[in-house]
Amino acid sequence: MVICQVFAGELMALFVKDEEVIGHGVIYLHLIAAMYILPAVTNAIQGFFRGIGDLKVTLMSLYRIQF
C-alpha cells in the first residue's frame, strides 16, 4: 500500500508515457491502495482469534458472509 501511495507516478510511467493517463492512473492507484486496509484489518482480526484458539468467531464471520 505504501509503495503504491508513494511511487504511484513512477509505477504508472513504467507502462505508459502519456501524462494525462499517468495522472488518472495515479488517482486510481491512490484510491485502490487505500482500500487494501480493509482486507488487511479483517485478516488480522481473524488471525488473532485463530491464534488464541477461538475458531467460533472466525467460522461465524464466514457463515454470515456466505448467507
C-alpha positions as CSV (number, residue, x, y, z in Angstrom):
1,M,0.0,0.0,0.0
2,V,2.8,2.4,0.9
3,I,4.7,1.7,-2.3
4,C,1.5,2.4,-4.4
5,Q,0.9,5.7,-2.5
6,V,4.5,7.0,-2.7
7,F,5.5,5.7,-6.1
8,A,2.2,5.8,-8.0
9,G,3.6,8.2,-10.7
10,E,6.7,6.1,-11.3
11,L,4.7,2.9,-11.4
12,M,2.3,4.3,-14.0
13,A,5.3,5.7,-16.0
14,L,6.6,2.1,-16.4
15,F,3.6,1.3,-18.5
16,V,2.5,4.5,-20.3
17,K,4.1,7.8,-21.4
18,D,1.0,10.0,-21.8
19,E,0.9,12.4,-18.9
20,E,-2.9,12.5,-18.8
21,V,-3.1,8.7,-18.5
22,I,-0.4,8.8,-15.8
23,G,-2.5,11.4,-13.9
24,H,-5.6,9.3,-14.0
25,G,-3.6,6.2,-13.1
26,V,-2.1,7.9,-10.0
27,I,-5.6,8.8,-8.8
28,Y,-6.7,5.2,-9.3
29,L,-3.7,3.7,-7.5
30,H,-4.2,6.0,-4.6
31,L,-7.8,5.0,-4.2
32,I,-7.2,1.3,-4.6
33,A,-4.2,1.3,-2.3
34,A,-6.2,2.9,0.4
35,M,-8.9,0.2,0.1
36,Y,-6.3,-2.6,0.9
37,I,-6.5,-1.5,4.5
38,L,-10.0,-3.2,4.9
39,P,-8.9,-6.8,4.0
40,A,-5.7,-6.3,6.0
41,V,-7.7,-5.5,9.1
42,T,-10.1,-8.4,8.5
43,N,-7.2,-10.8,8.1
44,A,-5.5,-9.5,11.2
45,I,-8.7,-9.9,13.3
46,Q,-9.3,-13.4,12.1
47,G,-5.7,-14.3,12.6
48,F,-5.9,-13.0,16.2
49,F,-8.9,-15.1,17.0
50,R,-7.4,-18.2,15.4
51,G,-4.2,-17.7,17.3
52,I,-6.0,-17.6,20.7
53,G,-7.9,-20.7,19.7
54,D,-11.3,-19.2,19.3
55,L,-12.3,-20.5,15.9
56,K,-16.0,-20.0,16.5
57,V,-15.7,-16.3,15.8
58,T,-13.9,-16.9,12.5
59,L,-16.4,-19.6,11.5
60,M,-19.3,-17.3,12.4
61,S,-18.0,-14.5,10.3
62,L,-17.5,-16.8,7.3
63,Y,-21.1,-18.2,7.8
64,R,-22.6,-14.6,7.7
65,I,-20.7,-13.7,4.6
66,Q,-21.8,-16.7,2.6
67,F,-25.5,-16.4,3.5
